């Protein structure tokens, strides 16, 4: 049964989670938007464009991938929101990040279970790009 206390606690927890996500997503969104108006983002996009074209993404999407791989999915979401991506491109990048995200944090956890970290990171990134390539062909 839902009581007033349960409802209040749910609202408080929801607001706390929203605040935590906002603290990551909004600064990344602002940072990427700022980069769009500097020569830095076009340079990164041009550098990464050959590889990104294979998976059907613009070069700018490489920043979202790196942020998702290194930081977390919320940073990647902030970067994705600041780019003008099609639904197909968002599906591709979301699938890639599904397979390889938060690599450093998850590798620390995996290491504690006895898994060799370097092959695990390599495998996740390679599978991520293979999945992106496949999705680009299929969609």
Buried (B, 14 or more C-beta within 10 A) or exposed (E): EEEEEEEEEEEEEEEEEEEEBEEBBEEBBEBBBEBBEEEEBEEBBEEBBEEBEEBBBBBBBBBBBBBBBBBBBBBBBBBBBBBEBEEEBBBBBBBBBEBBBBBEEBBEEBEEEEEEBEEBBEEBBEEBBEBBBEBBEEE
